[in-house]
Amino acid sequence: MKRNLLSILILALLLVNTILTGVMMFSLATTNAKTAKLISDISAAMKLEQAGGTGGGTASAPEEEVALNDQVSYEIAGPDSELTIPLTPGADGKQHYLVLQCAVSINKKHDDFKTYGSGDLSAYKDKVIDTINQTIGSYTFEELQQPKAQDDVKKKVLGALRSLFDGSTFIYQISFSKFLAA
């Protein structure tokens, strides 16, 4: 009789434990959903804040996908014509330089493609190089040593180039084949 009573008691406790676990799961699931929504809202707000930074957010604006056959690459400074850009003196007070080879990717399907020379930016090359020099020259050597510096420079240069071309987004990407700060 004692064993039967003990078995019934264990079964009752097991049943109560299962019911309480189920109640706890349902209550935590709704709380978890609310927390996930709050985190996604905060994340969205931070991205909006990021896009509204210097340059009006043009460099951080969502990019459209451009098919490979709709792209034209224009070399600004290649192996035969590297850019040597003097950097802003940093904490050490020394003059540092950035040696750069870069190209821009242009969307052939964009309305401004024909307006600005159908992929041949040679008429604007001096202004483009000056814009790149001014933008990158504002960095210090120490800033360029940071882990995400190259991505930041690309975004800032892309925003400056878009401003140069009256806010047009026909230049949708910039790439560096050489990025050497010394």
N, C-alpha and C positions, 0 to 999 in steps of 0.2 A: 504494500500500500504506500509506503514511504517513497519507493522508487517511482510509482505512478504519479504521485503528487509532485515529486521533483521534476519529472519529465514534463508534466503539464505546466509547471512554473517556468521551466526553461523555454518551452514552446511559447508561452504568453510573453515572456521577455523578448524573445526573438521577433515575435509579431509586432510588439510595441517598437522595437528598434527599427524594424523595416518601415513601419509607418512614419516614424519620426525622420528617418533618412529621406523618405520620399517628400515629406513636407519641407525639409530643409533644402532639398534639391530644387524644388519648384520656387521657393522663395529666393534662393541664390541666383537662379536662372534669370529672373526678372531684374534683379539688382545688377547682374552682370551685363545684361542687355542695355540697361540705362547707363552704366559706366562706359561701355563700348561706344555708345552714341555720344556721350560727353567727350570722350577722347577724340573721336573723329571730328567733332565740331571744333575742338581746340586745334587740332591738326589743320583743318581747313582754314581757320582764322590765321594761323601762323604762316601758311603758304600765301594767303592774301597779303599779309604784312610783308613777307619777303618780296613779293612781286611789286610792291609799291615803293621800293627803296629808291636809291639814286638812279637817275636815268629814266624815271617815270615807270619803271617796271617793264620796259620794252625788252630787255635782255632775258627776263624771267617769264615772259608771256608764254602760254602754251604753244608749242611748236606744232605745225602741221606736218604730216608725213609726206615726204616727197619721194616718189618712185625714183629708182636709180637712173632710168632712162630719161627722166625729166630734169636731171641735174647737169649743170655745167660747172666745172671747177676752174677757177682763175687764180693763177699763181701770183701772189703779191711779191713775195721774196722767196726765191728758191735757192738751189745749190750754187748757182752762179751769181746770185745777188742777195746775200744775207743782209738782214737789217741788224745794225749794232745800235742799241738804244741805251743812252745813259740813264741810269736810275737815280731816284732821289737819294741823297746821302742819308744813311741810317744812323743807328746808335754808335757805330764805330767811327763815323765821320769820314770814311773813305768813299771814293767814287767807285761805284760798281756799274757793270754793263750787262745787258741781256743781248745775246746773239740769237736771232730768230729767223726761221724760215716758215712762211705761212701761206695759206691759200684760203680762198673763200668759196663756198658752194652756193651756186645761184640756181633758183627755180626757173626753168625755161617756160613754165606755164603761167608764171606771174604776169600781171598786166604791165608792170614796170620793166619787164625784161627787155623789150624793144626800146623803151624810153631811155634807158641807161646803157645802150650800146650792144644789145644782144649778146651779153656774156663777155664782151671785150671791154674791160674797164680801163684800158690804157689811157683814155682821155682824162680819167679821174685818178690815175695812179698816184700822182704826187699828193693830192689831197687825202687819199686813202692812207698812204704811208705817213703823212703828217698826223692824221688822226690816230693811227696806231702808235706812233712815237709819243704823242701827247698823253694818250691813255695809259700806256705801259710805263712811260717815264714818271708817272705820278707814284708808282710803287717803289718801295725800298727793297734792298737785297733781302732783308730779314722777312719781309712779307712774302716774297717769292719763294722762300724756303718752307713755307707752311704746306701741309699735306694737300689741301684742295686749292692751292694758289693758281695752278694752271687753269682749272675750271672757272675760277673767279675771273681771271684775266680774260678768258674767252668770252664770258658773259658780258663783261664790261666793254670789251672791244666791239663785240657784236652790237651792243646797244649804241655805242658811239658811231659805228658805221651806219646803222639805221638812221640815226639822227642826221648824219651827213647827207644821206639820200632822202631827206624830208620825211622820215618815219616809215619809208617803204620797207617791206619785209621780203623783197625779192632776194636779198642776201639772207639766207636762213641758217648758215653755219660757218664757223671759222675753224680751221684746223692748223695745228703747229706740227711740222715735221722735225723741227729742231727748236729747242727751248732751253738755252744754256745761260744761266746767270752766273757771273763771276765777278 
